[in-house]
Structures are given as structure tokens and as C-alpha cells.
Amino acid sequence: MINLTEVVFLNNSIKNIRQSKGLTITELSRRSGISRTTIYKLEAQITNPNLDTIQKISSGLNEKPEKIFNLSVIPDLQKEA
């Protein structure tokens, strides 16, 4: 079972989808309610999103989350120890 403490990896499609829709980071920020700084960090893969951010970015891009995000997870290694 996947829990919210597992790592969600972001793929590099936010920028590609944003640009294909002709949106700037500022416009995506306005549409999603996510700061421009956070969007930049997500696109640059400096940070990973939480579930709320995934929903907001997806909504701002008018796309399903699974199209934008690689929702692979790493199992909690402490469970195996």
C-alpha cells in the first residue's frame, strides 16, 4: 500500500506541456495558485511536489496528473529493515 510519506518523482513534462499550451510560468502560477518560484523548482527538478501541488499544477494545465507526473514511488526502506 502506498502512503503519503513515500517519494513522488517528477518527470520533466511540466515545462513541455506548459510551453505547448503557450503558458508562461506566471500564467501557470495564476491558474494553479502555486508560486512562480515553486513552478520553476518543479520544472528544474530541484524539488518534488506534494499531492496538493500535483492537483493544482494539473488543474492549472488542464491535464490529468498522470500525464504530467511520473507517480513512481520508492518503498519505505525502514519497512524492509
C-alpha atoms as one frame of an Amber mdcrd trajectory, in Angstrom:
protein
   0.000   0.000   0.000   1.339   3.439  -0.926   1.356   6.066   1.798   1.913
   9.789   1.608   5.419   9.571   3.082   6.790   7.835   0.003   8.728   9.836
  -2.548   6.974  11.067  -5.668   9.276  11.675  -8.599   8.539  14.449 -11.020
   9.299  13.946 -14.671  10.276  16.805 -16.944   6.935  17.279 -18.664   5.587
  20.304 -16.761   7.686  22.708 -18.804   6.960  20.914 -22.085   3.202  20.870
 -21.503   3.189  24.462 -20.218   5.079  25.687 -23.270   2.964  23.645 -25.699
  -0.095  25.426 -24.300   1.600  28.805 -24.713   1.663  29.489 -20.977   4.322
  31.387 -19.085   5.370  30.407 -15.583   3.480  33.490 -14.384   0.280  32.393
 -16.130   0.552  28.837 -14.780   1.134  30.312 -11.331  -2.047  32.371 -11.624
  -4.076  29.410 -12.893  -2.782  26.918 -10.343  -2.290  29.050  -7.244   1.302
  27.772  -6.993   4.108  30.334  -6.700   6.334  31.053  -9.686   9.347  30.007
  -7.625   7.815  26.615  -6.865   6.908  26.049 -10.518  10.470  26.915 -11.542
  11.850  24.480  -8.952   9.481  21.735 -10.127  10.421  22.259 -13.775  14.109
  22.237 -12.886  13.567  19.123 -10.744  15.025  20.902  -7.730  12.060  19.879
  -5.603   9.331  17.242  -5.657   5.644  18.100  -5.328   3.249  17.049  -2.610
  -0.194  15.722  -3.538  -1.834  19.154  -3.241   0.737  20.652  -5.620   0.222
  17.803  -8.095  -3.507  18.524  -8.166  -3.052  22.281  -8.528  -0.455  22.053
 -11.315  -2.581  19.504 -13.155  -5.627  21.728 -12.852  -3.656  24.784 -13.997
  -2.511  22.877 -17.081  -5.949  21.281 -17.584  -4.343  17.829 -17.726  -4.632
  14.601 -15.752  -1.913  14.251 -13.102  -0.621  11.006 -14.594   0.114  12.781
 -17.892   2.294  15.339 -16.142   3.833  13.430 -13.269   5.635  10.116 -13.079
   3.921   8.769  -9.993   6.528   6.087  -9.291   7.402   5.643  -5.665  10.294
   4.292  -3.658   9.163   1.906  -0.920   9.918   2.956   2.623  13.214   1.172
   3.267  12.598   1.153   7.012   9.686  -1.238   6.451  12.098  -3.773   4.957
  14.740  -3.457   7.684
